[in-house]
Amino acid sequence: MDQLTVNQVTVQEIKLKEFCNSVWTRLGVPEKDAQVTTDVLVLADLRGVESHGVARLPRYYTDLKNGWTKPTDQSKIIKETKATALIDGGQSLGQVVGRRGMELAIKKAKETAIGIVSVRNSHHYGIAGYYSLMALEHDLIGVSMTNAAPLVVPTFGRTAVLGTNPISLTAPASKEKPFVLDMATSVVPRGKLEVYDRLKKKMPLGWAVDATGKGTSDPHTVLDALSKRLGGGILPLGGEGEEHSGHKGYGLALMVDVLCGVLSGSATGLGVDVDKAKPNVGHFFMALDPAAFRPLEDFKRDMDRLSQELKNSPKAQGQNRIYVHGEKSYARMEKCRREGIPVGTAVVESMRQVGTELGVPLSF
Ligand SMILES: NC(=O)c1ccc[n+]([C@@H]2O[C@H](COP(=O)([O-])OP(=O)(O)OC[C@H]3O[C@@H](n4cnc5c(N)ncnc54)[C@H](O)[C@@H]3O)[C@@H](O)[C@H]2O)c1
């Protein structure tokens, strides 16, 4: 975050996990499901997505405490074919439902070459990449998407109708790191605006619009108006209007809602995660076997070649390295596993508060 550095402490992965697991189990989540929920949160921190890591623990705590999230897995398969399934999440933890959905997609891909699972009536599931990464363990291509609460303004609009609806696709390689695309379909996630707001800084123009639909650099006004649903919001990838292709980011966000929302029958657009007592979030998972098309080793060899071509191509002035998606996160993960995970002190304090309420001591 360069000039946006916040106060941090460094915590060992195991300590962070122990605390999160104790919180979930204290709230009635079975040990196995507690571990899944924790793994998704901590993986986000390990990969450098702080906005979706343990910073989310207090929100999940509130949802569980209020009964808006069911602590035990209530998900059910509603409809199934050899290659597809529709799951109703039963308002259970999004991470638990998401993992179940991707496990089923993988099982089907191993039997038929493709598995597609659509999920309705779920919750915020964290980083999309957690689920697509699961496919790599089986040498499959993985896809994971989710719809989310409306924060994104459609091109030429002035109110948020779509979520930051992330897309993740992973593909295995051989000697190179696998391709791990994991991105919101908005210019930035809400968390970035929150960081600028906390530091009372102006954000770059091109991230968000105000209630009139005009670009603004004032994060506080945008966040305040979004929370009161007064208008304005975050821009889709590509930014404002058509000049820098905002309409394409808008199309990608809508594509995610078609696959996660309309296909599963969950809430869509304005209805997603708006009523905290009934969030009705939708997800989409796909696993695809490359070996159904070409020998797996040929596919992986060509992934390596493509990755090397990109990285060996000429660098822009002032740059000394080109990355392939996922590479930076792997490097960060290795560093954090060696040296500990940086966690903002404000996040630690909010976790400590939850711990105090539940009688779970926080030891960092
Ligand atoms: N559950 C939800 O509702 C929800 C909503 C939005 C986002 N998210 C999650 O938030 C996370 C952050 O999304 P984001 O859009 O801010 O991601 P980002 O902009 O940090 O990264 C996007 C992608 O670009 C890659 N990347 C980064 N720098 C690169 C470079 N120089 N060259 C090549 N590739 C590079 C990353 O590996 C990643 O795959 C994701 O994990 C996403 O799943 C979740």
Ligand as a Chemical Component Dictionary entry (heavy atoms), coordinates in Angstrom:
data_LIG
# 
_chem_comp.id                   LIG 
_chem_comp.type                 NON-POLYMER 
_chem_comp.pdbx_formal_charge   0 
_chem_comp.three_letter_code    LIG 
# 
loop_
_chem_comp_atom.comp_id 
_chem_comp_atom.atom_id 
_chem_comp_atom.alt_atom_id 
_chem_comp_atom.type_symbol 
_chem_comp_atom.charge 
_chem_comp_atom.model_Cartn_x 
_chem_comp_atom.model_Cartn_y 
_chem_comp_atom.model_Cartn_z 
_chem_comp_atom.pdbx_ordinal 
LIG N1  N1  N 0  -16.731 -12.343 -2.020  1  
LIG C1  C1  C 0  -16.901 -11.184 -2.601  2  
LIG O1  O1  O 0  -18.005 -10.677 -2.590  3  
LIG C2  C2  C 0  -15.768 -10.478 -3.301  4  
LIG C3  C3  C 0  -16.045 -9.313  -4.038  5  
LIG C4  C4  C 0  -14.992 -8.675  -4.685  6  
LIG C5  C5  C 0  -13.693 -9.160  -4.591  7  
LIG N2  N2  N 1  -13.459 -10.279 -3.866  8  
LIG C6  C6  C 0  -12.077 -10.786 -3.743  9  
LIG O2  O2  O 0  -11.199 -9.699  -3.517  10 
LIG C7  C7  C 0  -9.922  -10.018 -3.998  11 
LIG C8  C8  C 0  -9.247  -8.800  -4.570  12 
LIG O3  O3  O 0  -9.692  -8.471  -5.879  13 
LIG P1  P1  P 0  -8.934  -7.334  -6.716  14 
LIG O4  O4  O 0  -9.684  -7.122  -7.971  15 
LIG O5  O5  O -1 -8.638  -6.178  -5.845  16 
LIG O6  O6  O 0  -7.538  -8.083  -7.034  17 
LIG P2  P2  P 0  -6.125  -7.460  -7.492  18 
LIG O7  O7  O 0  -6.335  -6.230  -8.305  19 
LIG O8  O8  O 0  -5.229  -7.384  -6.317  20 
LIG O9  O9  O 0  -5.550  -8.616  -8.433  21 
LIG C9  C9  C 0  -6.261  -9.072  -9.556  22 
LIG C10 C10 C 0  -5.475  -10.158 -10.266 23 
LIG O10 O10 O 0  -4.328  -9.595  -10.872 24 
LIG C11 C11 C 0  -3.150  -10.309 -10.491 25 
LIG N3  N3  N 0  -2.067  -9.336  -10.511 26 
LIG C12 C12 C 0  -1.802  -8.323  -9.626  27 
LIG N4  N4  N 0  -0.784  -7.585  -10.073 28 
LIG C13 C13 C 0  -0.418  -8.098  -11.270 29 
LIG C14 C14 C 0  0.549   -7.769  -12.265 30 
LIG N5  N5  N 0  1.357   -6.721  -12.135 31 
LIG N6  N6  N 0  0.633   -8.530  -13.354 32 
LIG C15 C15 C 0  -0.168  -9.597  -13.532 33 
LIG N7  N7  N 0  -1.110  -9.954  -12.656 34 
LIG C16 C16 C 0  -1.229  -9.212  -11.546 35 
LIG C17 C17 C 0  -3.481  -10.940 -9.178  36 
LIG O11 O11 O 0  -2.714  -12.132 -9.006  37 
LIG C18 C18 C 0  -4.956  -11.274 -9.370  38 
LIG O12 O12 O 0  -5.124  -12.489 -10.035 39 
LIG C19 C19 C 0  -10.084 -11.256 -4.857  40 
LIG O13 O13 O 0  -9.545  -12.341 -4.137  41 
LIG C20 C20 C 0  -11.579 -11.418 -5.018  42 
LIG O14 O14 O 0  -12.007 -12.753 -5.134  43 
LIG C21 C21 C 0  -14.451 -10.957 -3.220  44 
# 
loop_
_chem_comp_bond.comp_id 
_chem_comp_bond.atom_id_1 
_chem_comp_bond.atom_id_2 
_chem_comp_bond.value_order 
_chem_comp_bond.pdbx_ordinal 
LIG N1  C1  SING 1  
LIG C1  O1  DOUB 2  
LIG C1  C2  SING 3  
LIG C2  C3  SING 4  
LIG C2  C21 DOUB 5  
LIG C3  C4  DOUB 6  
LIG C4  C5  SING 7  
LIG C5  N2  DOUB 8  
LIG N2  C6  SING 9  
LIG N2  C21 SING 10 
LIG C6  O2  SING 11 
LIG C6  C20 SING 12 
LIG O2  C7  SING 13 
LIG C7  C8  SING 14 
LIG C7  C19 SING 15 
LIG C8  O3  SING 16 
LIG O3  P1  SING 17 
LIG P1  O4  DOUB 18 
LIG P1  O5  SING 19 
LIG P1  O6  SING 20 
LIG O6  P2  SING 21 
LIG P2  O7  DOUB 22 
LIG P2  O8  SING 23 
LIG P2  O9  SING 24 
LIG O9  C9  SING 25 
LIG C9  C10 SING 26 
LIG C10 O10 SING 27 
LIG C10 C18 SING 28 
LIG O10 C11 SING 29 
LIG C11 N3  SING 30 
LIG C11 C17 SING 31 
LIG N3  C12 SING 32 
LIG N3  C16 SING 33 
LIG C12 N4  DOUB 34 
LIG N4  C13 SING 35 
LIG C13 C14 SING 36 
LIG C13 C16 DOUB 37 
LIG C14 N5  SING 38 
LIG C14 N6  DOUB 39 
LIG N6  C15 SING 40 
LIG C15 N7  DOUB 41 
LIG N7  C16 SING 42 
LIG C17 O11 SING 43 
LIG C17 C18 SING 44 
LIG C18 O12 SING 45 
LIG C19 O13 SING 46 
LIG C19 C20 SING 47 
LIG C20 O14 SING 48 
# 
